[in-house]
Amino acid sequence: MAGMSPLFRRKSPRDRLVTLIRKPGCHLCDDAQVVVEKVCGDLGVPWEQKDITEDRELHDQFWEQIPVVLVDGRQHTFWRVNEDRLRKALTD
C-alpha cells in the first residue's frame, strides 16, 4: 500500500531512530537526554543511548562533541540539543 499516495512518502516518526551518544557523569549529556526523552516520547520516536567510553569508533569520531544526537544514524547536533529543532527534524 505505501507509496500509492504522496501522503505516504514521509517517514512516520515511529520509523525514525534517535541515538544519543553520551558518557557517564556528563551534565550536558543528562540535559540532552531529558530533551531527547521528551521529544521522542511526545512523537512516539524510538531512541537509544550509546556510551562513548564503550565504543572505540564512536570515541574516535565524537569525543570532542559529546553529547551527540544522531537522527537515523546521521549527526543532528552536538553539545546542546534544541527541543524545537529536534522536533522539526523528526516531523519533516
C-alpha positions as protocol buffer text, in pm:
chain_id: "A"
residue {
  index: 1
  type: MET
  ca { x: 0 y: 0 z: 0 }
}
residue {
  index: 2
  type: ALA
  ca { x: 269 y: 250 z: 96 }
}
residue {
  index: 3
  type: GLY
  ca { x: 387 y: 457 z: -194 }
}
residue {
  index: 4
  type: MET
  ca { x: 44 y: 475 z: -359 }
}
residue {
  index: 5
  type: SER
  ca { x: -14 y: 830 z: -240 }
}
residue {
  index: 6
  type: PRO
  ca { x: 220 y: 1123 z: -188 }
}
residue {
  index: 7
  type: LEU
  ca { x: 97 y: 1136 z: 172 }
}
residue {
  index: 8
  type: PHE
  ca { x: 286 y: 816 z: 246 }
}
residue {
  index: 9
  type: ARG
  ca { x: 621 y: 939 z: 119 }
}
residue {
  index: 10
  type: ARG
  ca { x: 724 y: 1080 z: 454 }
}
residue {
  index: 11
  type: LYS
  ca { x: 868 y: 853 z: 714 }
}
residue {
  index: 12
  type: SER
  ca { x: 644 y: 815 z: 1013 }
}
residue {
  index: 13
  type: PRO
  ca { x: 806 y: 926 z: 1340 }
}
residue {
  index: 14
  type: ARG
  ca { x: 785 y: 562 z: 1452 }
}
residue {
  index: 15
  type: ASP
  ca { x: 1017 y: 468 z: 1166 }
}
residue {
  index: 16
  type: ARG
  ca { x: 1281 y: 715 z: 1280 }
}
residue {
  index: 17
  type: LEU
  ca { x: 1556 y: 647 z: 1530 }
}
residue {
  index: 18
  type: VAL
  ca { x: 1730 y: 894 z: 1758 }
}
residue {
  index: 19
  type: THR
  ca { x: 2065 y: 796 z: 1906 }
}
residue {
  index: 20
  type: LEU
  ca { x: 2215 y: 982 z: 2199 }
}
residue {
  index: 21
  type: ILE
  ca { x: 2589 y: 931 z: 2227 }
}
residue {
  index: 22
  type: ARG
  ca { x: 2698 y: 1016 z: 2579 }
}
residue {
  index: 23
  type: LYS
  ca { x: 2945 y: 945 z: 2853 }
}
residue {
  index: 24
  type: PRO
  ca { x: 2894 y: 880 z: 3223 }
}
residue {
  index: 25
  type: GLY
  ca { x: 2888 y: 1173 z: 3464 }
}
residue {
  index: 26
  type: CYS
  ca { x: 2832 y: 1432 z: 3191 }
}
residue {
  index: 27
  type: HIS
  ca { x: 2586 y: 1708 z: 3280 }
}
residue {
  index: 28
  type: LEU
  ca { x: 2538 y: 1821 z: 2920 }
}
residue {
  index: 29
  type: CYS
  ca { x: 2459 y: 1459 z: 2835 }
}
residue {
  index: 30
  type: ASP
  ca { x: 2198 y: 1445 z: 3109 }
}
residue {
  index: 31
  type: ASP
  ca { x: 2044 y: 1768 z: 2977 }
}
residue {
  index: 32
  type: ALA
  ca { x: 2043 y: 1630 z: 2623 }
}
residue {
  index: 33
  type: GLN
  ca { x: 1880 y: 1307 z: 2739 }
}
residue {
  index: 34
  type: VAL
  ca { x: 1593 y: 1499 z: 2903 }
}
residue {
  index: 35
  type: VAL
  ca { x: 1520 y: 1671 z: 2571 }
}
residue {
  index: 36
  type: VAL
  ca { x: 1554 y: 1350 z: 2368 }
}
residue {
  index: 37
  type: GLU
  ca { x: 1323 y: 1160 z: 2606 }
}
residue {
  index: 38
  type: LYS
  ca { x: 1063 y: 1438 z: 2595 }
}
residue {
  index: 39
  type: VAL
  ca { x: 1059 y: 1491 z: 2218 }
}
residue {
  index: 40
  type: CYS
  ca { x: 1075 y: 1122 z: 2133 }
}
residue {
  index: 41
  type: GLY
  ca { x: 811 y: 1046 z: 2395 }
}
residue {
  index: 42
  type: ASP
  ca { x: 579 y: 1310 z: 2252 }
}
residue {
  index: 43
  type: LEU
  ca { x: 626 y: 1194 z: 1893 }
}
residue {
  index: 44
  type: GLY
  ca { x: 648 y: 820 z: 1951 }
}
residue {
  index: 45
  type: VAL
  ca { x: 1000 y: 806 z: 1809 }
}
residue {
  index: 46
  type: PRO
  ca { x: 1223 y: 523 z: 1934 }
}
residue {
  index: 47
  type: TRP
  ca { x: 1556 y: 627 z: 2080 }
}
residue {
  index: 48
  type: GLU
  ca { x: 1866 y: 463 z: 2217 }
}
residue {
  index: 49
  type: GLN
  ca { x: 2174 y: 573 z: 2401 }
}
residue {
  index: 50
  type: LYS
  ca { x: 2531 y: 467 z: 2346 }
}
residue {
  index: 51
  type: ASP
  ca { x: 2815 y: 508 z: 2592 }
}
residue {
  index: 52
  type: ILE
  ca { x: 3112 y: 657 z: 2413 }
}
residue {
  index: 53
  type: THR
  ca { x: 3352 y: 502 z: 2663 }
}
residue {
  index: 54
  type: GLU
  ca { x: 3245 y: 155 z: 2546 }
}
residue {
  index: 55
  type: ASP
  ca { x: 3279 y: 210 z: 2173 }
}
residue {
  index: 56
  type: ARG
  ca { x: 3619 y: 288 z: 2024 }
}
residue {
  index: 57
  type: GLU
  ca { x: 3480 y: 402 z: 1689 }
}
residue {
  index: 58
  type: LEU
  ca { x: 3230 y: 642 z: 1844 }
}
residue {
  index: 59
  type: HIS
  ca { x: 3501 y: 763 z: 2081 }
}
residue {
  index: 60
  type: ASP
  ca { x: 3738 y: 847 z: 1796 }
}
residue {
  index: 61
  type: GLN
  ca { x: 3464 y: 1012 z: 1591 }
}
residue {
  index: 62
  type: PHE
  ca { x: 3276 y: 1212 z: 1852 }
}
residue {
  index: 63
  type: TRP
  ca { x: 3485 y: 1253 z: 2169 }
}
residue {
  index: 64
  type: GLU
  ca { x: 3521 y: 1631 z: 2123 }
}
residue {
  index: 65
  type: GLN
  ca { x: 3148 y: 1678 z: 2068 }
}
residue {
  index: 66
  type: ILE
  ca { x: 2974 y: 1483 z: 2343 }
}
residue {
  index: 67
  type: PRO
  ca { x: 2680 y: 1465 z: 2375 }
}
residue {
  index: 68
  type: VAL
  ca { x: 2596 y: 1396 z: 2012 }
}
residue {
  index: 69
  type: VAL
  ca { x: 2247 y: 1332 z: 1879 }
}
residue {
  index: 70
  type: LEU
  ca { x: 2201 y: 1127 z: 1563 }
}
residue {
  index: 71
  type: VAL
  ca { x: 1876 y: 1108 z: 1369 }
}
residue {
  index: 72
  type: ASP
  ca { x: 1854 y: 793 z: 1157 }
}
residue {
  index: 73
  type: GLY
  ca { x: 2229 y: 749 z: 1201 }
}
residue {
  index: 74
  type: ARG
  ca { x: 2322 y: 1097 z: 1076 }
}
residue {
  index: 75
  type: GLN
  ca { x: 2452 y: 1367 z: 1306 }
}
residue {
  index: 76
  type: HIS
  ca { x: 2179 y: 1609 z: 1405 }
}
residue {
  index: 77
  type: THR
  ca { x: 2356 y: 1815 z: 1669 }
}
residue {
  index: 78
  type: PHE
  ca { x: 2609 y: 1809 z: 1949 }
}
residue {
  index: 79
  type: TRP
  ca { x: 2660 y: 1967 z: 2292 }
}
residue {
  index: 80
  type: ARG
  ca { x: 2323 y: 2137 z: 2330 }
}
residue {
  index: 81
  type: VAL
  ca { x: 2004 y: 1986 z: 2196 }
}
residue {
  index: 82
  type: ASN
  ca { x: 1737 y: 2230 z: 2084 }
}
residue {
  index: 83
  type: GLU
  ca { x: 1394 y: 2081 z: 2151 }
}
residue {
  index: 84
  type: ASP
  ca { x: 1215 y: 2263 z: 1867 }
}
residue {
  index: 85
  type: ARG
  ca { x: 1485 y: 2183 z: 1616 }
}
residue {
  index: 86
  type: LEU
  ca { x: 1486 y: 1814 z: 1709 }
}
residue {
  index: 87
  type: ARG
  ca { x: 1107 y: 1801 z: 1689 }
}
residue {
  index: 88
  type: LYS
  ca { x: 1118 y: 1961 z: 1343 }
}
residue {
  index: 89
  type: ALA
  ca { x: 1386 y: 1718 z: 1223 }
}
residue {
  index: 90
  type: LEU
  ca { x: 1169 y: 1424 z: 1328 }
}
residue {
  index: 91
  type: THR
  ca { x: 846 y: 1551 z: 1175 }
}
residue {
  index: 92
  type: ASP
  ca { x: 979 y: 1693 z: 847 }
}
